[in-house]
């Protein structure tokens, strides 16, 4: 079989990197169509994955004109590139995969997680043969919508597929027992980011100066707007493929974006999400907070206070690792599930790890004991 996989962001590379290897081990042909966005190409090259570029996306602030031009170019190039590979199955996390699969009349498998808006997810899902989402997903995407116990990050951070490497400390320039805090600042350049913003430059500086009194501060700045000359912090400047090892070693993550917060939680690292979207309902973040793995906070002063609490309590590292074990024990190895579904889409209704969305049951569970 021939599988075409779309990766629109760096996180998508991580979701599918192990899927590609499993499919190739079974003798299938796999190719990736990727969008050149931040470190997506760096990751594809690092993992030696077969890919072509279908488009580019910068990290400048979102604009309607720029997005329209970008979209038009990509919609023209995708059919040409996809047809050249001539896939039997198209796999991806969104509308581009649905678009390609429909044009090529290939089986189309979509994996979705929470995102702002309802129109695009519902529209794309109408053109998919199977849609997979976490069981905390809050939108019904139709009769082919199935849920799994877990999050999309379980494809690459489930204990069955990931072991952290503490040697990353040497690359980061931090000692074996040195505490460090990771800060992640979003560029807010995506379509769903229009009108949204995260930490202001002043907030960023104040946060860095405050945290530096308690730990080493490393900053991952997606928009590359930070000037570190007079700040007690330094940029995260090693290969992006090592980010999850760094997160696993960190004492705390604070971010105004979402994916890295989820990743930190699945690694057992305390995380504070201070996002422009905190006031919107995102199933996975509500679930992670219920399980005591993250904090969703909008007020800057409250972010600082919570960070101080987490860094001051010596019981936190062990407690978060225990919470992580409990959480992951009940979640699926998503890599294996994706491979099972894409190799036999018609058997999806018989897969024990999946539940048709319309048939799922919501069970009330107690919240984690507060710290």
Secondary structure as a PSIPRED ss2 file (coil, helix, strand):
# PSIPRED VFORMAT (PSIPRED V4.0)

   1 X C   1.000  0.000  0.000
   2 X E   0.000  0.000  1.000
   3 X E   0.000  0.000  1.000
   4 X E   0.000  0.000  1.000
   5 X E   0.000  0.000  1.000
   6 X E   0.000  0.000  1.000
   7 X E   0.000  0.000  1.000
   8 X C   1.000  0.000  0.000
   9 X C   1.000  0.000  0.000
  10 X H   0.000  1.000  0.000
  11 X H   0.000  1.000  0.000
  12 X H   0.000  1.000  0.000
  13 X H   0.000  1.000  0.000
  14 X H   0.000  1.000  0.000
  15 X H   0.000  1.000  0.000
  16 X H   0.000  1.000  0.000
  17 X H   0.000  1.000  0.000
  18 X H   0.000  1.000  0.000
  19 X H   0.000  1.000  0.000
  20 X H   0.000  1.000  0.000
  21 X H   0.000  1.000  0.000
  22 X H   0.000  1.000  0.000
  23 X H   0.000  1.000  0.000
  24 X H   0.000  1.000  0.000
  25 X H   0.000  1.000  0.000
  26 X C   1.000  0.000  0.000
  27 X C   1.000  0.000  0.000
  28 X C   1.000  0.000  0.000
  29 X E   0.000  0.000  1.000
  30 X E   0.000  0.000  1.000
  31 X E   0.000  0.000  1.000
  32 X E   0.000  0.000  1.000
  33 X E   0.000  0.000  1.000
  34 X E   0.000  0.000  1.000
  35 X E   0.000  0.000  1.000
  36 X E   0.000  0.000  1.000
  37 X E   0.000  0.000  1.000
  38 X C   1.000  0.000  0.000
  39 X C   1.000  0.000  0.000
  40 X H   0.000  1.000  0.000
  41 X H   0.000  1.000  0.000
  42 X H   0.000  1.000  0.000
  43 X H   0.000  1.000  0.000
  44 X H   0.000  1.000  0.000
  45 X H   0.000  1.000  0.000
  46 X H   0.000  1.000  0.000
  47 X C   1.000  0.000  0.000
  48 X C   1.000  0.000  0.000
  49 X C   1.000  0.000  0.000
  50 X C   1.000  0.000  0.000
  51 X E   0.000  0.000  1.000
  52 X E   0.000  0.000  1.000
  53 X E   0.000  0.000  1.000
  54 X E   0.000  0.000  1.000
  55 X E   0.000  0.000  1.000
  56 X E   0.000  0.000  1.000
  57 X E   0.000  0.000  1.000
  58 X C   1.000  0.000  0.000
  59 X C   1.000  0.000  0.000
  60 X C   1.000  0.000  0.000
  61 X C   1.000  0.000  0.000
  62 X C   1.000  0.000  0.000
  63 X C   1.000  0.000  0.000
  64 X H   0.000  1.000  0.000
  65 X H   0.000  1.000  0.000
  66 X H   0.000  1.000  0.000
  67 X H   0.000  1.000  0.000
  68 X H   0.000  1.000  0.000
  69 X H   0.000  1.000  0.000
  70 X H   0.000  1.000  0.000
  71 X H   0.000  1.000  0.000
  72 X H   0.000  1.000  0.000
  73 X H   0.000  1.000  0.000
  74 X H   0.000  1.000  0.000
  75 X H   0.000  1.000  0.000
  76 X H   0.000  1.000  0.000
  77 X H   0.000  1.000  0.000
  78 X H   0.000  1.000  0.000
  79 X H   0.000  1.000  0.000
  80 X H   0.000  1.000  0.000
  81 X H   0.000  1.000  0.000
  82 X H   0.000  1.000  0.000
  83 X H   0.000  1.000  0.000
  84 X H   0.000  1.000  0.000
  85 X H   0.000  1.000  0.000
  86 X C   1.000  0.000  0.000
  87 X C   1.000  0.000  0.000
  88 X C   1.000  0.000  0.000
  89 X E   0.000  0.000  1.000
  90 X E   0.000  0.000  1.000
  91 X E   0.000  0.000  1.000
  92 X E   0.000  0.000  1.000
  93 X C   1.000  0.000  0.000
  94 X C   1.000  0.000  0.000
  95 X H   0.000  1.000  0.000
  96 X H   0.000  1.000  0.000
  97 X H   0.000  1.000  0.000
  98 X H   0.000  1.000  0.000
  99 X H   0.000  1.000  0.000
 100 X H   0.000  1.000  0.000
 101 X H   0.000  1.000  0.000
 102 X H   0.000  1.000  0.000
 103 X H   0.000  1.000  0.000
 104 X H   0.000  1.000  0.000
 105 X C   1.000  0.000  0.000
 106 X C   1.000  0.000  0.000
 107 X E   0.000  0.000  1.000
 108 X E   0.000  0.000  1.000
 109 X E   0.000  0.000  1.000
 110 X E   0.000  0.000  1.000
 111 X E   0.000  0.000  1.000
 112 X E   0.000  0.000  1.000
 113 X C   1.000  0.000  0.000
 114 X C   1.000  0.000  0.000
 115 X C   1.000  0.000  0.000
 116 X C   1.000  0.000  0.000
 117 X C   1.000  0.000  0.000
 118 X C   1.000  0.000  0.000
 119 X H   0.000  1.000  0.000
 120 X H   0.000  1.000  0.000
 121 X H   0.000  1.000  0.000
 122 X H   0.000  1.000  0.000
 123 X H   0.000  1.000  0.000
 124 X H   0.000  1.000  0.000
 125 X H   0.000  1.000  0.000
 126 X C   1.000  0.000  0.000
 127 X C   1.000  0.000  0.000
 128 X C   1.000  0.000  0.000
 129 X C   1.000  0.000  0.000
 130 X E   0.000  0.000  1.000
 131 X E   0.000  0.000  1.000
 132 X E   0.000  0.000  1.000
 133 X E   0.000  0.000  1.000
 134 X E   0.000  0.000  1.000
 135 X C   1.000  0.000  0.000
 136 X C   1.000  0.000  0.000
 137 X C   1.000  0.000  0.000
 138 X C   1.000  0.000  0.000
 139 X C   1.000  0.000  0.000
 140 X C   1.000  0.000  0.000
 141 X C   1.000  0.000  0.000
 142 X C   1.000  0.000  0.000
 143 X C   1.000  0.000  0.000
 144 X C   1.000  0.000  0.000
 145 X E   0.000  0.000  1.000
 146 X E   0.000  0.000  1.000
 147 X E   0.000  0.000  1.000
 148 X E   0.000  0.000  1.000
 149 X C   1.000  0.000  0.000
 150 X C   1.000  0.000  0.000
 151 X C   1.000  0.000  0.000
 152 X C   1.000  0.000  0.000
 153 X C   1.000  0.000  0.000
 154 X H   0.000  1.000  0.000
 155 X H   0.000  1.000  0.000
 156 X H   0.000  1.000  0.000
 157 X H   0.000  1.000  0.000
 158 X C   1.000  0.000  0.000
 159 X C   1.000  0.000  0.000
 160 X C   1.000  0.000  0.000
 161 X C   1.000  0.000  0.000
 162 X C   1.000  0.000  0.000
 163 X C   1.000  0.000  0.000
 164 X C   1.000  0.000  0.000
 165 X C   1.000  0.000  0.000
 166 X C   1.000  0.000  0.000
 167 X C   1.000  0.000  0.000
 168 X H   0.000  1.000  0.000
 169 X H   0.000  1.000  0.000
 170 X H   0.000  1.000  0.000
 171 X H   0.000  1.000  0.000
 172 X H   0.000  1.000  0.000
 173 X C   1.000  0.000  0.000
 174 X C   1.000  0.000  0.000
 175 X C   1.000  0.000  0.000
 176 X C   1.000  0.000  0.000
 177 X C   1.000  0.000  0.000
 178 X C   1.000  0.000  0.000
 179 X C   1.000  0.000  0.000
 180 X E   0.000  0.000  1.000
 181 X E   0.000  0.000  1.000
 182 X E   0.000  0.000  1.000
 183 X E   0.000  0.000  1.000
 184 X E   0.000  0.000  1.000
 185 X E   0.000  0.000  1.000
 186 X C   1.000  0.000  0.000
 187 X C   1.000  0.000  0.000
 188 X C   1.000  0.000  0.000
 189 X C   1.000  0.000  0.000
 190 X C   1.000  0.000  0.000
 191 X H   0.000  1.000  0.000
 192 X H   0.000  1.000  0.000
 193 X H   0.000  1.000  0.000
 194 X C   1.000  0.000  0.000
 195 X C   1.000  0.000  0.000
 196 X C   1.000  0.000  0.000
 197 X C   1.000  0.000  0.000
 198 X C   1.000  0.000  0.000
 199 X C   1.000  0.000  0.000
 200 X C   1.000  0.000  0.000
 201 X H   0.000  1.000  0.000
 202 X H   0.000  1.000  0.000
 203 X H   0.000  1.000  0.000
 204 X H   0.000  1.000  0.000
 205 X H   0.000  1.000  0.000
 206 X H   0.000  1.000  0.000
 207 X H   0.000  1.000  0.000
 208 X H   0.000  1.000  0.000
 209 X H   0.000  1.000  0.000
 210 X H   0.000  1.000  0.000
 211 X H   0.000  1.000  0.000
 212 X C   1.000  0.000  0.000
 213 X C   1.000  0.000  0.000
 214 X C   1.000  0.000  0.000
 215 X C   1.000  0.000  0.000
 216 X E   0.000  0.000  1.000
 217 X E   0.000  0.000  1.000
 218 X E   0.000  0.000  1.000
 219 X E   0.000  0.000  1.000
 220 X E   0.000  0.000  1.000
 221 X E   0.000  0.000  1.000
 222 X C   1.000  0.000  0.000
 223 X C   1.000  0.000  0.000
 224 X C   1.000  0.000  0.000
 225 X C   1.000  0.000  0.000
 226 X C   1.000  0.000  0.000
 227 X C   1.000  0.000  0.000
 228 X C   1.000  0.000  0.000
 229 X C   1.000  0.000  0.000
 230 X C   1.000  0.000  0.000
 231 X C   1.000  0.000  0.000
 232 X C   1.000  0.000  0.000
 233 X C   1.000  0.000  0.000
 234 X E   0.000  0.000  1.000
 235 X E   0.000  0.000  1.000
 236 X C   1.000  0.000  0.000
 237 X C   1.000  0.000  0.000
 238 X C   1.000  0.000  0.000
 239 X C   1.000  0.000  0.000
 240 X H   0.000  1.000  0.000
 241 X H   0.000  1.000  0.000
 242 X H   0.000  1.000  0.000
 243 X H   0.000  1.000  0.000
 244 X H   0.000  1.000  0.000
 245 X H   0.000  1.000  0.000
 246 X H   0.000  1.000  0.000
 247 X H   0.000  1.000  0.000
 248 X H   0.000  1.000  0.000
 249 X H   0.000  1.000  0.000
 250 X C   1.000  0.000  0.000
 251 X C   1.000  0.000  0.000
 252 X E   0.000  0.000  1.000
 253 X E   0.000  0.000  1.000
 254 X E   0.000  0.000  1.000
 255 X E   0.000  0.000  1.000
 256 X C   1.000  0.000  0.000
 257 X C   1.000  0.000  0.000
 258 X C   1.000  0.000  0.000
 259 X H   0.000  1.000  0.000
 260 X H   0.000  1.000  0.000
 261 X H   0.000  1.000  0.000
 262 X H   0.000  1.000  0.000
 263 X H   0.000  1.000  0.000
 264 X H   0.000  1.000  0.000
 265 X H   0.000  1.000  0.000
 266 X H   0.000  1.000  0.000
 267 X C   1.000  0.000  0.000
 268 X C   1.000  0.000  0.000
 269 X C   1.000  0.000  0.000
 270 X C   1.000  0.000  0.000
 271 X E   0.000  0.000  1.000
 272 X E   0.000  0.000  1.000
 273 X E   0.000  0.000  1.000
 274 X C   1.000  0.000  0.000
 275 X C   1.000  0.000  0.000
 276 X C   1.000  0.000  0.000
 277 X C   1.000  0.000  0.000
 278 X C   1.000  0.000  0.000
 279 X C   1.000  0.000  0.000
 280 X C   1.000  0.000  0.000
 281 X C   1.000  0.000  0.000
 282 X C   1.000  0.000  0.000
 283 X H   0.000  1.000  0.000
 284 X H   0.000  1.000  0.000
 285 X H   0.000  1.000  0.000
 286 X H   0.000  1.000  0.000
 287 X H   0.000  1.000  0.000
 288 X H   0.000  1.000  0.000
 289 X H   0.000  1.000  0.000
 290 X H   0.000  1.000  0.000
 291 X C   1.000  0.000  0.000
 292 X C   1.000  0.000  0.000
 293 X C   1.000  0.000  0.000
 294 X E   0.000  0.000  1.000
 295 X E   0.000  0.000  1.000
 296 X E   0.000  0.000  1.000
 297 X C   1.000  0.000  0.000
 298 X C   1.000  0.000  0.000
 299 X C   1.000  0.000  0.000
 300 X H   0.000  1.000  0.000
 301 X H   0.000  1.000  0.000
 302 X H   0.000  1.000  0.000
 303 X H   0.000  1.000  0.000
 304 X H   0.000  1.000  0.000
 305 X H   0.000  1.000  0.000
 306 X H   0.000  1.000  0.000
 307 X H   0.000  1.000  0.000
 308 X H   0.000  1.000  0.000
 309 X H   0.000  1.000  0.000
 310 X H   0.000  1.000  0.000
 311 X H   0.000  1.000  0.000
 312 X H   0.000  1.000  0.000
 313 X C   1.000  0.000  0.000
 314 X C   1.000  0.000  0.000
 315 X C   1.000  0.000  0.000
 316 X H   0.000  1.000  0.000
 317 X H   0.000  1.000  0.000
 318 X H   0.000  1.000  0.000
 319 X H   0.000  1.000  0.000
 320 X H   0.000  1.000  0.000
 321 X H   0.000  1.000  0.000
 322 X H   0.000  1.000  0.000
 323 X H   0.000  1.000  0.000
 324 X H   0.000  1.000  0.000
 325 X H   0.000  1.000  0.000
 326 X H   0.000  1.000  0.000
 327 X H   0.000  1.000  0.000
 328 X H   0.000  1.000  0.000
 329 X H   0.000  1.000  0.000
 330 X C   1.000  0.000  0.000
 331 X C   1.000  0.000  0.000
 332 X C   1.000  0.000  0.000
 333 X C   1.000  0.000  0.000
 334 X H   0.000  1.000  0.000
 335 X H   0.000  1.000  0.000
 336 X H   0.000  1.000  0.000
 337 X H   0.000  1.000  0.000
 338 X H   0.000  1.000  0.000
 339 X H   0.000  1.000  0.000
 340 X H   0.000  1.000  0.000
 341 X H   0.000  1.000  0.000
 342 X H   0.000  1.000  0.000
 343 X H   0.000  1.000  0.000
 344 X C   1.000  0.000  0.000
 345 X H   0.000  1.000  0.000
 346 X H   0.000  1.000  0.000
 347 X H   0.000  1.000  0.000
 348 X H   0.000  1.000  0.000
 349 X H   0.000  1.000  0.000
 350 X H   0.000  1.000  0.000
 351 X C   1.000  0.000  0.000
 352 X C   1.000  0.000  0.000
 353 X C   1.000  0.000  0.000
 354 X E   0.000  0.000  1.000
 355 X E   0.000  0.000  1.000
 356 X E   0.000  0.000  1.000
 357 X H   0.000  1.000  0.000
 358 X H   0.000  1.000  0.000
 359 X H   0.000  1.000  0.000
 360 X C   1.000  0.000  0.000
 361 X C   1.000  0.000  0.000
 362 X C   1.000  0.000  0.000
 363 X C   1.000  0.000  0.000
 364 X C   1.000  0.000  0.000
 365 X C   1.000  0.000  0.000
 366 X C   1.000  0.000  0.000
 367 X C   1.000  0.000  0.000
 368 X C   1.000  0.000  0.000
 369 X C   1.000  0.000  0.000
 370 X C   1.000  0.000  0.000
 371 X C   1.000  0.000  0.000
